[in-house]
Amino acid sequence: IDYTKDSQTLYQKFAFLKSIIGTDEFAEAVHRIVTAPVTKWTETTEEKDIRNARRFSNANVKEILKGGRRTKLPETHFLREYGIETLPERITTIRKTDSVDTPENRFIKHALENFLKFCTDINNKAKEFGHKKMETESDQMIRELESQLHHTVFKDTSRPTTLKLNSPVLQRKEGYREVLRVWLMFDLAAKLISKGGEDIYSGVNKDISTLY
């Protein structure tokens, strides 16, 4: 690998990406992610009728004493013995929910969107220069990537602020590690130096013996 070298042509990167994304293995990797995504617990704050509350936190106790929109208690209510004559109609509760908006899922979405953007750029260039075969190939990849990104897992996932590439999930969990590998190799593959590489990637020469 020559780290100072970059892709000489867009087709060089496209040829590598197509050889990976167009396989059943990559589709299976994404399928494993969306069917068994990594999740985390998140806390959601909401207001609830005080009559339906089950657990009271310290903050709730303060709301009972000072909260707004209060209702007067009956004269026979036991809380009047403690000097409490009114109660708030609603109190704030914290509900824990299972969220797919994790750093690992954000990375997968980021990688797929990067692949999609690149394929879209290739498609636009193919149309501009009249390369029908490349236009057809890039169209197919665009449809596949868009279909994967339309899954509800990615709809509920936000954009990443940082990329935690050292995450054990990305490096070890099935599905995640395959996408990470492709993402890391995407630029590196275009920097590989090999005899005859220019003939293979030129997008013009298609000599069978050279390709072999």
DAKA-V393799 format. One line per field, one symbol per residue. phi: phi as a letter, one per 20 degrees, with the letter a starting at -180 (. if undefined). psi: psi as a letter, one per 30 degrees, with the letter a starting at -180 (. if undefined). burial: # if it has 16 or more other ideal C-beta (glycine too) atoms within 10 Angstrom, else .. Layout:
# DAKA-V393799
phi: ???
psi: ???
burial: ???
This chain:
# DAKA-V393799
phi: .dfeecgfbffgfffffffdfeefffffffffffecffcbecddebecgffefdcdefffffffecfeledfeffefffffdnddccffccecddecedeedgfffffffffffffffffffffffffdmefffffffgffffffffffffggefedeffebdefefgffecfgnffffgffffegefffefdbfnffffefndfcffffff
psi: kjffklkfleeeeeeeeefefgleeeeeeeeeeffilkllklkkklkkkffgkekkleeeeeeeeflailkkllfgkffffggjflkkeklklkkklkkgileeeeeeeeeeeeeeeeeeeeeeeeeeghjeeeeeeeeeeeeeeeeeffkfefegklkkfljifgkeeefekkeeeeeeeeeefeeeeffkkkkgeeeefffekhkeeee.
burial: .........#########.##....#..##.###..##...........#.........#..##..#...................##.##.#.....##.########.##..##.###.##.##....#..##.###.##.##..##.#.##..#..#......#.##..#.##.###.##..#..##.........##...........
